[in-house]
Amino acid sequence: MSPPDLPPAGVGIGRRTVLRTLLLGGLGVAAPGALAGCARRMDAVAGAGPVTAVRGGTVVWGKPLEALALNPTTSSVGASWELIQVVYEPLVELDDDLGVVPALAQSWENPAPGEWVFTLRSGARFSNGRPVDADDVVGTFARHLDPAKPTAFASYIGGTGTTVSRVDDRRVRFVLGAPREMFLSALSAAVAVILPIREIGAGEVTPATEMLGTGPFMVESHRQDRDWVLVRNPFSWRPPTADRLEVPIILDTNARIAALRNGSIDIATFDEPDAALLLSDVPAVAVQVQPRTDFFVLTLNAVGDTPFTDRRVRQAVAHGIDRERIRQVALAGVGAVTGPVSATFPGALPTTVHRDTAKARTLLAEAARTDLHFEIIYGGPVAGGIAQIIQQDLAEIGVTVRATQLEAAVLNQRSWVSTPARMDAAVSFYAAFGGPLMAMRNWSPELAPFTAGFQEDDPSVTDLVTRAWSASGPSADAAVRRASTALEEQANTIPLVTKPGIVAYRADRVAPRISRLDGNLDVMQYAGALSRVRTGGA
């Protein structure tokens, strides 16, 4: 595949110009309404005649980031999950209401508390033609449940006490080591896709560099940091409509917008909410703001040599932030203010922490930190906008904040890899997946080891989270409320606002199916349904 014909990155209104205008108030209150209501579809091709989906052909997806962590078992990178979920499939998946529906498992039963038996779909095959069998499922989850080195995902399915065993060729039994109300939802995640264990064991496939799955497409070629070419999986149990899915990596937002404008790509995804505004005058482009369960957080380093080892200082920062202003300005009015349970989930508990500058000043005085100053590190432009608002908010309570943008690799090393983390604070986001309580693990280094560099290890918090995960019936609401309140009082990781996504496509060229609610960073969940269209007469 040749790279698309991309105009210079600066074509059109600059994204930073729009964000800067929003931050300065230049767009007033019109911008939030403009973005929240931006869902133009077939009116984008009004006057062109009827639109008819056609089989075959090539669809081009402009992807913002390269997929660098391809091993599903260990991958923790959303940009990689997007591609993993096109090539592989899990036992179950989520529908548009985050309900659990069959995927590779055609059915399941729950014969006893903590016991689940899954029956694999007849005819499901990997793209090399081999049927999926029970050994693939057992081997996949053995990689998560290794007692010597369990993955972070293991906590969602009962921990290392969970056993996964073969019943027969097409049936697998899970016996959970601890009760988990989110068990089924967790099985839909990208890290839970089923791997070709026989080929991995024989050395024919290396998951870190190669992908062999059961999904609608398989990899034909890859040029690092340039593009992927995926082609129809001839053995898929739900074959795709298109023959090819070409995926150029286009880092710059303006370049993706320009490529949509000139037709060199058909569909693109964006994290920046102002992209909807920038796309609003592009002919034939339809735009959908997609609610997601993910949410932005401010992580404070309570482990290293920072002021945030004192809970009162962390609480002061939490009470000093105006999260509604973050939503209105940095996210241009989309998304929602959230607590530890993502506000995207219906019936989610609202946050219990609100801006209270008097309380914030009192807490700083009690901690003898009236001269507090610290650095916030961040990556992309949306996180930068959030950091800037936090900087302005905290200045009003006498706190000096320096906001520093870092390249992704450096940010990852300083905030997630180093222990203790080499930071004071960072703006990041948490994936909440398909279960309302799943993100709660991130407040416990025991349950989420990747947070050990900055997250206080508080056994009482871990206990409250695991109790909430295990509770059912009338006691569940109270258990969730106790856990959520404790996480906000700890104020080590401060939930801010939900993180919606933007999907834009050429309505005169393709007809995608886009989930109206995403729980797994799976914007291409319905990649198999992507089709080219013919406009005008038959």
C-alpha positions, 0 to 999 in steps of 0.5 A: 500500500502506498501512503495516502496523499496527505497535505501539510499538517497545518492545512485548515484551522490549527487544533492548538488555535481552537484549543487555545481559543476555548481556554481563553473563552473566545468561543463562549458557551457555543462550542460545547453545544456545537460538539455535543450535537455533532453527529452528522450522518447521511445528510453529509451526502444530501443530494447525491442520491441513494446510498447502497452498501457494496461488498468487497473493495478496500476501506482505509482507516487513518489510525492516530497511533502505531500499535507497539505492544502486540502480545495481547496477554501483556499489552497495556496500550490502548492504541495496540488494543484497537488493532488486536481486537480486529485480528483476534476475538475473545470468548464474549464481547459487549453490545452497544449497551455494554451487555455481554453477548457471545463471540467465540463462545456460543453459550455458557452456563453458571452451574454453581457459584464461581463456576462457569462452563463455556461452549466454543462456537462450532466452525470457529477457526484461526486464520491458518484454518485450524479449528479453535479448541479448548486447549487454546482457551486453557492455554490463553488463560494459563498465561494470565494466571501463572502464580509466579508472574500473574498479569494485572488482568488475573485480578478480574477473574478471581486471581491465581486461585482461579482454575481453567480446565478442558471439559472436552474439545469444545467446552472449558470450565472456569472455577474462580479463586474469588467471587467476581461480579465483573467476570463475564464483562472482563472476558470481553477485554482485548487482553482476554482474546484467545490465542493459537496456543498450539502454534505458539508452543511449536514456535510457529507464532511469536505473539510479541511480533506476529498475530494469528487470530480468529477475527474478520481480518488477518495481517498481510503486511506491516511497515513500522510507524507507516501502515498496516495492511489487513486482508479478509480472514477466509476462515472467519465465522463472520466474514467481513464485508470489505476485502481489505482494511488499510491502516496508515498511521497518521499522528497529526490530527490536522493531517487526518482531517485533511486526508478525510477531506481529500478522500485518501482515507475513509474513516478516522478516529480522534481523541481531541474533542475539538476535532468535531468542530474542525470537521464540521465544514468538511463536505461528505464527512459524518462525525459521531461523538462516541461515549466511552467508559474510560476517564481522565485522572490526575495521579499524584505520587504518594510513593516518592519524595514528593509533598503527596505522601501527606494525604491532606495535601492530596485532598487539598489538590482534589478540592482545588480542581474545578472538574466541570470547568475541565469538561466545559473547556478542555473537552468542549462540553462533551463527557461527564464529571466522574468519580471512581466508577465511570460516569458513562455507566448508567446509574454510576455513583456521582463523585463525592468531591467538589471544588471547595477552595476554603477547604483546600486552603485549610488542608494545606495550612494543616499540612504546613504546605501553604507554599506548595509547588509541583510539576504535572507531566502529560502527553497529548493536547487534551491532557495538556488542556486539562493540566492547564486548567488544573494549573489555573485552578490551583493558583487560586489557592496559592499553589504553583503548578508547572505543566510539562509535555513529554513524548509518549515513551518518556511519559510512560517511563517516568509515570508507569515504569519507574518505581518510585515514579519520577514525577510529582503528578501526571494527567493520564486516563484509566480504561474502565472496560465493560464493568462499572467496578473494573477501574477500581483496581487501579487504586491498589498496587496489589491488584494493579501492580503497574500503579506501584510507582505512585499509588499508596499501598493501603490494605484497607483500600484493597479490602474495600475494592475486593469486597465491592467486586465480590458483593451481590444482591442488596449488599452490593450498593453499600459495598460499592459506595464504601469503596468509592468513598474511600478511593476519593478520600485517599485522593492518590488518583483523582478522577476527573472527567470521562474520555469520549472519542470522535469517529469521522468517516466519508459518508459518500464512500463507506458505511460503518457501524459504530458502537454507540457506547464503547467499553473496551477501547474498541472503536473498530468493534464492527470492523467486519461490517465496514463496507464501501458504498455506492451513491446515486443510481444503481 
